[in-house]
Amino acid sequence: MLAWACLAIYAVFTVVSLVLEFRFVGRVTLLDIWVVIALAASGVVGALIVSRHPRHPIGWMFSATALLFGAQFFTREYAIQALVVAPGTLPFGQAMAWFGFWLEVPAVAVVALFLPLLFPDGHLPSPRWQPAAIVAGAGVGVAAVVTMVAPQTYVDYPSIRNPIGLDQYRDFFDAIAVVMQAILLLIVAVGALALFSRVRGADADERQQIKWFAFAGSLIVATFVIDLAARFIPPLAAVNDLVAGLALTALPTAVGIAILRNRLYDIDLIINRTLVYVLLTAVLAGVYTASVALFQRMFVAMTGQGSDIAIVMTLFVLATVFTPVKNTLQERVDRRIKPGARPTAKHSTSIDDLLMLSELHSRGVLTDEEFAAKKRQLLGI
């Protein structure tokens, strides 16, 4: 019930935030709406996981992430309204501005740092990973405290400053920020290693779960790669917005499917198709850039000036090469990844299997009904 309440509060926060933004800016961008939907997906997945597995920490993590981001959206837009749009019309503008500065830190860190360590059963792979979890928790706490007192302003609103920012220590906070970013990236890398170590001892179902998580994680990594490439190939900027939106939605969706479904969809087929279209997009973007440059040079050489016909000719080239390039990429990817029937775990009546079920039940991964059903299945009764 509490997780659904978190989702409801998130919905209220975001609706009010969008209304305030629309009143001030006059429009709400498609990217804003997509981010809101993606975070709503986090809240829904969190509530569904908690409803089925009340003690599963990953469900609570997604619920907390949605709630914190909703609060961050609301406090930021409230502060802009109270301090910039109509100063003095709303109380506590400075306090809301302060919350808007640092709430994003735990919202991002909860999923980015702890999810790889705890996925999919909500527990560390082994006790030796406990120091990593402690360092991650300490890192989140320190980062949040530093952000609370760091001198900073809102992007696009330099008049809104951190009301308790220590301006005299600006250089110190700049240095601390660099160190904290390095530490947090190291923790993310450690989380990836934890997932890798979990794969080695995983059964077929758990491997399938981790594949879903890795697929969503690869989309997040792709956004950073495409963003970097877009600086050299401008047409990729539009692709990056699309991939970023997909990545934000894919992570909670993939985790929800992995944890909530007994029979997982064939992730290998999805990875196959994703690879094909990612490679196809990259190839076509390169062909587009090279073709426009080539045709423009031809027109300049012949007429002394550029022409929009170059773009039309480029689109014709893209339409011509689309199918052959796609088929070639599909064949090559199929050689690397051959979708097949998902291996199913063999049910055993051994004591080890019963002990494993009992442990999962005690941890809250299995509900009472699921535990009883699986036990009857193992015993053949």
Secondary structure by P-SEA (a helix, b strand, c coil): caaaaaaaaaaaaaaaaaaaaaaacccccaaaaaaaaaaaaaaaaaaaaaaaccccaaaaaaaaaaaaaaaaaaaaaaaaaacccccccccaaaaaaaaaacaaaaaaaaccccccccccccccccccaaaaaaaaaaaaaaaaaaaaccccccccccccccccccccaaaaaaaaaaaaaaaaaaaaaaaaaaaaaaaaaccaaaaaaaaaaaaaaaaaaaaaaaaaaaaccccaaaaaaaaaaaaaaaaaaaaaaacccccccaaaaaaaaaaaaaaaaaaaaaaaaaaaaaaaaaaaaacccccaaaaaaaaaaaaaaaaaaaaaaaaaaaaaccccccbbbbbbccaaaaaaaaaaaaaccccaaaaaaaaaaaacc
